[in-house]
Amino acid sequence: MWDEIIEKVRPIVEKVKLEGDKALIEFTEKFDGVKIKSVKVEKEEIEKAYELVDDEILDALEVARENIERFHYITMPENDIRIDFGDLIMGKKWVPLDSVGLYIPGGRASYPSTVLMAGIPAKLAGVGMIVACTPPNEKGSVNPLTLVAMDLVGVDEIYRVGGAQAIAAMAYGTESVKKVDKIVGPGNVYVTAAKLLVQKDVAIDMPAGPSEVLVIADETADPKIVALECLAQLEHDPMAKAYLITTSRRLAENVKKIVEKNIVGENLKIHLVKNVKEAVKISNEIAPEHLVILTENPWEIFSKIRHAGSVFIGKFSPVAAGDYASGTNHILPTSGYARMFSGVSVETFMKSFTYQELKEEGLKRIAPAVIKLAKAEGLPWHAKSVEARLK
């Protein structure tokens, strides 16, 4: 499947790379069914968007913004970690990226929450330039709520373009779209394929696939709550997945009935297990995007979890809270990538480097080991660069 998608996306990326805005306008008409006059969203359209958004929605955005900002600020890395051993000073310094491009799914739908999840940590990191791409609607404009959210988090430039062509535009630049150092944000399989294709030239956050949830539940769980968590993910996409791992056959049967009554249950997978240890093993193997623990002792299970995008512990911790306003990030690894990737955070928009200053005594102390190792590896000039300083 992936090879086929990659080959469909490759010519799109190459055409944008060669033809710039012209290709973006052509692909937008072909894939989104609308002919746009310009790629960049101007200030007047952003200002008008505020008039079209309900005050209650603005208030909700503000609540979400405050909580997301608070969590990400508290969990930021220290700018400069310095260790002084007297004769040797070492450290690690974190710095923001110069530029990032945010990809925000859109078109007929609006995802202002994803704008907050990507834009707030980028701004906290201190990124020099933040641009964003999102598909236009059938009128060729960007959803007003999306525009307002982008303005609130401080996006510098907004472009009405989506899909693989948007990823190519941010990777290589066009007449209108600024080239960036890193691309962050979720998308469909074509967006993900484009990110994989351009990652030799630009950094990406992670590969992303369809939404998924895994629920670990025992006989104490409410089957309706479990079913609603499954339904909440399955409504995202026909390819979305929901897993239930439980020690209770009765719970499994009740959840299955509720899910199948409300949606086609083909993507609901149920695992009946003998004990919690087996449930944890399966969960860690799947490495889900969202993990919900609805058991008598959820923290005991949590202590054994190694692979998950984000974990929701107990009856009053719905995934939707993290999706919108608890403060943690909802741009998370899917399709098992939680085994080796983390969700988006402030660090996503930063990089680090180490440094050291050796005093004369410090160099003398480690010089014998450095010289011996350099010579053992057949690198005599490395050894000489140390010896010369100690003569």
C-alpha positions as CSV (number, residue, x, y, z in Angstrom):
1,M,0.0,0.0,0.0
2,W,2.7,2.5,1.0
3,D,4.8,1.9,-2.1
4,E,1.7,2.7,-4.3
5,I,0.9,5.9,-2.3
6,I,4.5,7.1,-2.4
7,E,4.6,6.7,-6.2
8,K,1.4,8.7,-6.5
9,V,2.8,11.5,-4.4
10,R,6.3,11.6,-5.9
11,P,5.3,13.5,-9.1
12,I,3.2,16.0,-7.0
13,V,6.3,16.8,-4.9
14,E,8.5,17.1,-7.9
15,K,6.1,19.4,-9.8
16,V,5.8,21.8,-6.9
17,K,9.5,21.8,-6.5
18,L,9.9,22.8,-10.2
19,E,6.8,25.0,-10.8
20,G,6.1,26.6,-7.5
21,D,2.8,28.5,-7.1
22,K,1.6,27.4,-10.5
23,A,1.6,23.8,-9.4
24,L,0.0,24.6,-6.1
25,I,-2.9,26.3,-7.9
26,E,-3.3,23.5,-10.3
27,F,-3.3,20.8,-7.6
28,T,-5.7,22.7,-5.4
29,E,-8.2,22.8,-8.3
30,K,-7.6,19.2,-9.1
31,F,-7.8,17.8,-5.5
32,D,-9.9,20.4,-3.6
33,G,-12.2,21.3,-6.5
34,V,-11.6,25.1,-6.2
35,K,-9.5,27.5,-8.2
36,I,-7.7,29.9,-5.8
37,K,-6.5,33.3,-7.0
38,S,-3.7,33.5,-4.4
39,V,-1.8,31.1,-2.1
40,K,-1.1,33.4,0.8
41,V,-3.9,34.5,3.1
42,E,-3.9,38.3,3.5
43,K,-4.3,40.3,6.8
44,E,-7.8,41.5,5.7
45,E,-9.2,38.0,5.5
46,I,-7.8,37.2,9.0
47,E,-9.4,40.3,10.5
48,K,-12.7,39.5,8.9
49,A,-12.5,35.9,10.3
50,Y,-12.9,37.3,13.9
51,E,-16.3,38.7,12.9
52,L,-17.5,35.3,11.8
53,V,-16.5,33.3,14.9
54,D,-19.0,33.0,17.8
55,D,-17.8,34.6,21.1
56,E,-18.5,31.4,23.0
57,I,-16.1,29.5,20.7
58,L,-13.5,32.2,21.2
59,D,-13.8,31.7,24.9
60,A,-13.4,28.0,24.6
61,L,-10.3,28.5,22.4
62,E,-8.9,30.8,25.1
63,V,-9.5,28.1,27.9
64,A,-7.7,25.5,25.7
65,R,-4.9,28.0,24.8
66,E,-4.2,28.8,28.5
67,N,-4.0,25.1,29.6
68,I,-1.9,24.0,26.6
69,E,0.5,26.9,27.2
70,R,0.7,26.2,30.9
71,F,1.6,22.5,30.4
72,H,4.1,23.1,27.6
73,Y,5.8,26.0,29.5
74,I,6.3,23.9,32.6
75,T,7.7,21.0,30.7
76,M,10.1,23.0,28.5
77,P,13.7,21.9,28.6
78,E,16.2,24.1,30.4
79,N,17.9,26.5,28.0
80,D,21.4,25.8,29.3
81,I,22.4,22.8,31.4
82,R,25.9,23.4,32.6
83,I,28.1,21.1,34.7
84,D,31.3,22.5,36.4
85,F,33.9,19.9,37.4
86,G,36.4,22.6,38.2
87,D,39.0,21.7,35.6
88,L,36.3,20.8,33.0
89,I,33.1,22.6,32.2
90,M,30.5,20.8,30.1
91,G,27.0,21.7,29.1
92,K,24.0,21.2,26.8
93,K,22.3,24.2,25.2
94,W,18.8,24.2,23.7
95,V,18.0,26.7,20.9
96,P,14.8,27.2,18.8
97,L,14.7,26.3,15.1
98,D,14.9,29.2,12.7
99,S,11.7,28.3,10.9
100,V,8.9,25.7,11.0
101,G,5.9,24.9,8.8
102,L,2.7,23.7,10.4
103,Y,0.3,21.5,8.5
104,I,-3.3,21.8,9.7
105,P,-5.9,19.5,8.1
106,G,-9.0,21.3,6.8
107,G,-11.1,21.9,3.8
108,R,-14.7,21.1,4.7
109,A,-13.8,20.6,8.4
110,S,-12.0,22.9,10.8
111,Y,-9.4,21.8,13.3
112,P,-8.5,24.9,15.4
113,S,-7.4,22.5,18.2
114,T,-4.5,21.2,16.0
115,V,-3.5,24.8,15.4
116,L,-3.1,25.3,19.2
117,M,-1.3,22.0,19.6
118,A,1.3,22.9,17.0
119,G,1.5,26.7,17.3
120,I,1.7,27.2,21.0
121,P,4.8,25.0,21.6
122,A,6.4,26.5,18.5
123,K,5.9,30.0,19.9
124,L,7.1,29.0,23.4
125,A,10.2,27.5,21.9
126,G,11.0,30.8,20.3
127,V,10.9,29.7,16.6
128,G,12.0,32.6,14.4
129,M,9.3,32.2,11.7
130,I,6.2,30.1,11.8
131,V,4.1,29.4,8.7
132,A,1.1,27.3,8.2
133,C,-0.7,25.5,5.4
134,T,-4.3,24.3,5.4
135,P,-6.6,23.3,2.6
136,P,-9.2,25.8,1.4
137,N,-13.0,25.2,1.5
138,E,-15.2,25.1,-1.6
139,K,-15.2,28.9,-1.8
140,G,-11.4,29.1,-1.9
141,S,-11.1,30.6,1.6
142,V,-9.8,29.2,4.9
143,N,-12.2,28.3,7.7
144,P,-12.6,31.5,9.9
145,L,-12.1,29.5,13.1
146,T,-8.8,28.1,11.8
147,L,-7.7,31.5,10.8
148,V,-8.5,33.0,14.2
149,A,-6.7,30.1,16.0
150,M,-3.6,30.7,13.8
151,D,-3.7,34.4,14.5
152,L,-4.0,33.8,18.3
153,V,-1.0,31.6,18.5
154,G,1.2,33.9,16.4
155,V,1.5,32.2,13.0
156,D,3.5,34.6,10.8
157,E,2.2,33.5,7.3
158,I,-0.8,31.4,6.3
159,Y,-1.3,29.6,3.0
160,R,-4.5,28.2,1.5
161,V,-3.1,25.0,0.3
162,G,-3.3,21.4,1.6
163,G,-2.3,17.8,0.8
164,A,1.0,16.6,-0.5
165,Q,1.5,19.8,-2.4
166,A,1.5,21.8,0.8
167,I,4.2,19.6,2.3
168,A,6.3,20.0,-0.9
169,A,5.8,23.8,-0.8
170,M,7.1,24.2,2.8
171,A,10.0,21.8,2.1
172,Y,11.3,23.6,-1.0
173,G,9.6,27.0,-1.0
174,T,7.6,28.7,-3.8
175,E,7.1,32.3,-4.9
176,S,4.5,32.6,-2.0
177,V,5.4,29.9,0.5
178,K,8.4,30.2,2.7
179,K,10.9,27.3,2.8
180,V,11.2,25.9,6.4
181,D,13.6,23.8,8.4
182,K,10.9,21.5,9.8
183,I,7.3,20.5,9.1
184,V,5.0,19.5,11.9
185,G,1.4,18.4,11.9
186,P,-0.9,15.5,11.1
187,G,-2.5,14.6,7.8
188,N,-3.9,11.8,5.6
189,V,-1.8,9.1,4.0
190,Y,-0.9,11.4,1.1
191,V,0.4,14.1,3.5
192,T,2.4,11.5,5.4
193,A,3.8,10.1,2.2
194,A,4.9,13.6,1.1
195,K,6.6,14.1,4.5
196,L,8.5,10.8,4.1
197,L,9.6,11.9,0.6
198,V,10.9,15.3,1.6
199,Q,12.6,14.3,4.9
200,K,16.0,14.1,3.2
201,D,15.7,17.9,2.7
202,V,13.7,19.0,5.7
203,A,13.0,17.7,9.2
204,I,9.6,16.3,10.0
205,D,7.9,15.6,13.4
206,M,6.9,11.9,12.8
207,P,5.0,9.8,10.3
208,A,1.3,9.9,11.0
209,G,-1.5,7.5,10.2
210,P,-5.2,7.1,11.1
211,S,-6.4,7.8,14.7
212,E,-6.4,4.9,17.2
213,V,-7.3,4.2,20.8
214,L,-6.6,1.3,23.0
215,V,-8.7,0.7,26.1
216,I,-7.5,-1.6,28.9
217,A,-10.5,-2.3,31.1
218,D,-11.6,-4.8,33.7
219,E,-15.0,-5.8,35.1
220,T,-15.2,-2.5,37.1
221,A,-15.4,-0.4,33.9
222,D,-18.7,1.0,32.6
223,P,-19.3,-0.5,29.1
224,K,-20.9,2.7,27.9
225,I,-17.8,4.7,28.8
226,V,-15.5,2.2,27.1
227,A,-17.7,2.1,24.0
228,L,-17.9,5.9,23.7
229,E,-14.0,6.1,23.8
230,C,-14.0,3.6,20.9
231,L,-16.7,5.5,19.0
232,A,-14.9,8.8,19.5
233,Q,-11.9,7.5,17.6
234,L,-13.7,5.5,15.0
235,E,-15.7,8.6,13.9
236,H,-12.4,10.3,12.8
237,D,-11.8,8.2,9.7
238,P,-12.9,4.9,8.0
239,M,-9.3,3.7,8.7
240,A,-9.3,4.6,12.4
241,K,-8.9,1.8,14.9
242,A,-10.1,1.0,18.4
243,Y,-8.8,-1.8,20.6
244,L,-10.3,-3.2,23.8
245,I,-8.2,-5.4,26.0
246,T,-10.2,-6.8,28.9
247,T,-10.4,-9.6,31.4
248,S,-14.2,-9.5,31.3
249,R,-16.1,-11.3,28.7
250,R,-19.3,-9.6,29.7
251,L,-17.8,-6.2,29.3
252,A,-16.4,-7.1,25.9
253,E,-19.8,-8.3,24.7
254,N,-21.6,-5.2,25.9
255,V,-19.1,-2.8,24.4
256,K,-19.3,-4.7,21.1
257,K,-23.1,-4.3,21.0
258,I,-23.0,-0.6,21.7
259,V,-20.3,0.1,19.1
260,E,-22.0,-1.9,16.4
261,K,-25.3,-0.3,17.1
262,N,-23.8,3.2,16.4
263,I,-21.1,2.6,13.7
264,V,-19.7,-0.2,11.6
265,G,-17.6,-2.1,14.0
266,E,-15.1,-3.6,11.6
267,N,-12.3,-1.6,13.1
268,L,-13.0,-2.6,16.7
269,K,-10.6,-5.3,17.8
270,I,-11.3,-7.0,21.2
271,H,-8.7,-9.1,23.1
272,L,-9.9,-11.2,26.0
273,V,-7.0,-11.8,28.4
274,K,-6.4,-13.8,31.6
275,N,-4.7,-11.0,33.6
276,V,-3.4,-7.5,33.7
277,K,0.2,-8.6,32.8
278,E,-1.1,-10.0,29.5
279,A,-3.1,-6.8,28.8
280,V,0.0,-4.6,29.3
281,K,2.1,-6.9,27.1
282,I,-0.4,-6.5,24.2
283,S,-0.7,-2.8,24.7
284,N,3.0,-2.3,24.6
285,E,3.2,-4.3,21.4
286,I,0.5,-2.2,19.7
287,A,2.0,1.1,21.0
288,P,-1.2,3.0,20.6
289,E,-1.7,6.7,19.9
290,H,-4.2,7.0,22.8
291,L,-4.2,4.6,25.7
292,V,-7.2,4.6,28.1
293,I,-6.9,2.7,31.4
294,L,-10.3,1.9,33.0
295,T,-9.5,-0.6,35.8
296,E,-9.7,-0.9,39.6
297,N,-6.0,0.1,40.0
298,P,-5.1,2.1,36.9
299,W,-1.8,3.6,38.2
300,E,-0.5,0.1,38.8
301,I,-1.0,-0.6,35.1
302,F,0.3,2.8,34.1
303,S,3.6,2.1,35.8
304,K,4.2,-0.8,33.4
305,I,3.4,1.0,30.2
306,R,6.3,1.7,27.9
307,H,4.9,2.6,24.5
308,A,2.0,5.0,24.0
309,G,1.4,8.4,22.5
310,S,-0.6,9.7,25.5
311,V,-2.2,7.9,28.4
312,F,-5.6,8.7,30.0
313,I,-6.0,7.3,33.5
314,G,-9.4,6.6,35.2
315,K,-13.1,7.2,34.5
316,F,-12.9,11.0,34.4
317,S,-10.0,11.2,31.8
318,P,-11.6,11.0,28.3
319,V,-9.3,11.2,25.3
320,A,-11.4,14.2,24.2
321,A,-10.0,16.2,27.2
322,G,-6.5,15.8,25.8
323,D,-7.7,16.4,22.3
324,Y,-8.9,19.8,23.2
325,A,-8.2,21.5,26.5
326,S,-6.5,19.5,29.4
327,G,-3.1,20.9,28.2
328,T,-1.2,17.9,26.8
329,N,-0.6,17.6,23.1
330,H,-2.8,15.7,20.7
331,I,-0.3,15.5,17.8
332,L,0.8,12.0,18.6
333,P,2.6,9.0,17.0
334,T,0.2,6.4,15.4
335,S,0.5,3.0,13.7
336,G,3.0,1.7,16.3
337,Y,5.4,4.6,15.9
338,A,4.9,5.3,19.7
339,R,7.6,2.6,20.1
340,M,10.2,5.1,18.8
341,F,8.6,8.6,18.5
342,S,7.1,11.0,21.1
343,G,4.2,13.3,20.7
344,V,4.7,17.0,19.8
345,S,6.2,19.2,22.5
346,V,8.3,22.3,22.9
347,E,11.4,20.2,22.2
348,T,9.9,19.4,18.7
349,F,10.6,23.0,17.8
350,M,14.1,23.1,19.2
351,K,17.5,21.4,18.8
352,S,20.4,21.1,21.2
353,F,24.1,21.0,21.1
354,T,26.8,20.3,23.7
355,Y,29.8,22.4,24.6
356,Q,32.9,22.1,26.8
357,E,35.8,24.2,28.2
358,L,38.8,22.3,29.5
359,K,41.3,24.0,31.8
360,E,45.0,23.0,31.5
361,E,44.6,20.6,34.4
362,G,41.5,19.1,32.9
363,L,43.2,18.4,29.6
364,K,46.2,16.9,31.4
365,R,43.9,14.6,33.3
366,I,42.3,13.0,30.3
367,A,45.1,13.5,27.7
368,P,46.7,10.0,28.2
369,A,43.4,8.3,27.4
370,V,42.6,10.6,24.5
371,I,46.1,10.0,22.9
372,K,46.0,6.3,23.3
373,L,42.5,5.9,21.8
374,A,43.3,8.2,18.9
375,K,46.4,6.2,18.0
376,A,44.5,3.0,18.4
377,E,42.0,4.2,15.8
378,G,44.8,5.2,13.5
379,L,44.2,8.9,13.8
380,P,47.7,10.4,14.7
381,W,46.7,14.0,14.1
382,H,44.0,13.8,16.7
383,A,46.7,12.7,19.2
384,K,49.1,15.5,18.0
385,S,46.4,18.1,18.5
386,V,46.3,17.2,22.2
387,E,50.1,16.7,22.7
388,A,50.8,20.1,21.2
389,R,48.7,21.9,23.8
390,L,50.7,20.3,26.7
391,K,54.2,21.0,25.6
